Amino acid sequence: MKEEYGRRRGRYIAAFGLLVILLLVLLACNFGIGSIRIPLADILRSLRGLKIEAVYENILWQIRMPRAIAAAVLGGALGLSGYLLQTFFHNPIAGPFVLGISSGAKLAVALVMVFLLGNRVSVSSGTMIAAAFVGAFVSMGFVLIVSAKVNSMSMLIVSGVMIGYICSAVTDLVVTFAQDADIVNLHNWSKGSFSGVTWNNVAVMGGVVLAAVVMILWLAKPIGAYQMGEGYAVSMGIHLPLLRVMLVLLSSLLAACITAFAGPVSFVGIAVPHLVRQLFGTVKPLIMIPACFLGGGVFCLFCDLLARTLFAPTELSISTVTAVFGAPVVIAVMLRRKKGGAG
């Protein structure tokens, strides 16, 4: 028993160490690599408060650092949102993008921004998050209604995809027919991008995500009981209706925060929990929650680096890159489930 515990503990430490190292390396790469390369020595000097070339300093602190930190924070939030949804529905391919939650948030943000910008009213970060949360929550409501009507999880996923297509189609219409030059720029956001993030945005998203992560960690024990089955959870004194409401609210809030600042980002919420589960070899919430956050940050930093540099100066949408790496993971999960069911 002690040997088994020691092996598991060693695996957890090694896996967390790997994720932290990857996160730091990718942050450094995102800070330094671009149309203008900033040497690592200059990055370290600037972080220590020493003077470097003005051009390097401006690019580093005003463009690349807030973007990279946003990718890490929002990627972590997306990984956590997917983990909560997979736990809630007991379905390995549930995620904010697949279930149409991200698309609902995108539609709400687009409508609010078009209306306010069209009337020359500035849009704050809090307003965008609030609008995205309403859209995500409404979409989640439709998904819950469908889940109560159908017994097949495949039908639930198909329904979520259809909700997502409807919301995306309406959003595209709104963006396409917008006349104001500032509103037309929503087109890039609607495809998914971490560009244009400011330090003010980082502060707001950091506060929202931190509060959500603290709440999720506080729910780690009830989530662990829920994973063992509803009957077991009830026997442990867990208030299931309240737990379900909390899972819905927190997953919707995280998906809303991502969509408000970066638009819809596909497949991260599905792929990251599976990759993390394989890396750690456990489903314990106290391990999975921080691991999914770190894994999501690493995944999005890597994809954003490719989106910026692969075909520079042309920048790809972040969803294009995340789909390339995330979709194969989803396919592998579905094939494994089919093989397991056949056996």
Steps between C-alpha positions, in 0.01 A plus 500: 500500500781741591687414180187565290442830677863596444478420127184705461644790693814490289292495181295799615811700589667416169187584300446833677868580456475426127196725459661787693821475294303492174296800615811704579677400177196586289456832679862586417448393137184709471680800649798476267388350169323709238562730205757666725696251710582609853804324651438301819769703678305822427176342620662401829657846537164667442326271750762602756416866437810582299497712186501341154445644152182708491358306205554167678353633823187635333435177305568285804291685758219642287437217251659164569487472879129577545418275204705208632367533854146520364558183295626319811217620725220451249641168382501381860142620543397316185660177618318531833168580333529184291586294808192627684271430204639149452445437870148645493380298199718194567600533136864509378426716195299769677655845474397866474565513124333169408193565717446844343573689822788697349288585196220630721747720687644621169155599373418696816831688496465582129148636549601715796813633328317579176222680685731699729771578245235589245375760746853623578497344849824347628495133603672406826650162585235444765223567249647247257530233768144565622363475145701186430381342826135565411551349154688199639241444770209516253673251269575277797130518591402369157754219535358405842145497359612268221688278747177456698312393185749254349676200650772477236814703564570501128171683443598748771828574323326534162248741656783707648673515164177616335455772765857609430439517124186710547677745734802522268280566198317785676833643621642494146193687375537762772870551427459493123235773485662726757597829336726665754873442435562407863217248496627336184816417695284257696550259212850410621378459857210279385752254352699481824813700583706612800622812317420846630488397867595779741628493857159619614345198329755274666416642842127447452527149356755406766267607780199315354693182425674501840167528681357214290805278561476555877132401491577189293774394742254550785265258318772239442368257762133516381619464139698190595190349662290590194747318277437183702129513414196699609398238759842509662498881498164511676619245758794730572263787575557691177215730397482395134274780366729766650812325369351478150409870507853590611655289223276666240567853628877456531544330162284769337696779673834358384375450144358855505831650612684326218250600235478861618872560445610246239186390319413132465798264536430146384588156639723616787229431757459144371860403425683642804317299773571176309867583443539596866323184615739288294801691631406472869319166491227618736156663510534649851361856492773639726753389239293556186389856580847663516632259235224591252569868562873459435436269204256744342750783538778295338272388216380852414846657529637241257211546255515880520875494430433295185207724401728807514812359341414210269398716201630838619413778434159337445348396833275196526194495725572319825210261442656382174813385681327358809271297273800346322642371829177453698279321248727190474477461879119504480505244218731275704267523802196410291680202338612378841146523637366311198765230542422474869127473429560233237712298740 
